[in-house]
Amino acid sequence: MLASGIKPDSIRRIDIDTPIPDGTHRGVWSGYRVEFATPQGVFEATTEQGVRGLKVPCLVEVQGGVATLKAMK
C-alpha cells in the first residue's frame, strides 16, 4: 500500500535555507527521505513513516509552509 497524506518531520533546501514555495511539486521518496524540486531550488524532507522502495514518485503539496506528501502509483 502506498503512503498518502504524510506530514514530513523536517524540510530543508539542500544548498541553503529558503522558504518553500506554496504549490504542488513532484519528487521522489526513498525510505524516510523525500527530495523534490521547485523553481527556487531542490529541497529534502524526512519523515517518520517511510515507504518501501527507492525513488518512489510522489507529490509534495505545500500550503502556508506546511507540506503534505502523497506517493504516486
C-alpha positions, 0 to 999 in steps of 0.5 A: 500500500502506498503512503498518502497524506504524510506530514514530513518531520523536517524540510530543508533546501539542500544548498541553503535555507529558503522558504518553500514555495506554496504549490504542488511539486513532484519528487521522489521518496526513498525510505524516510527521505523525500527530495523534490524540486521547485523553481527556487531550488531542490529541497529534502524532507524526512519523515517518520513513516517511510515507504518501501522502495527507492525513488518512489514518485510522489507529490509534495503539496505545500500550503502556508509552509506546511507540506503534505506528501502523497506517493504516486502509483 
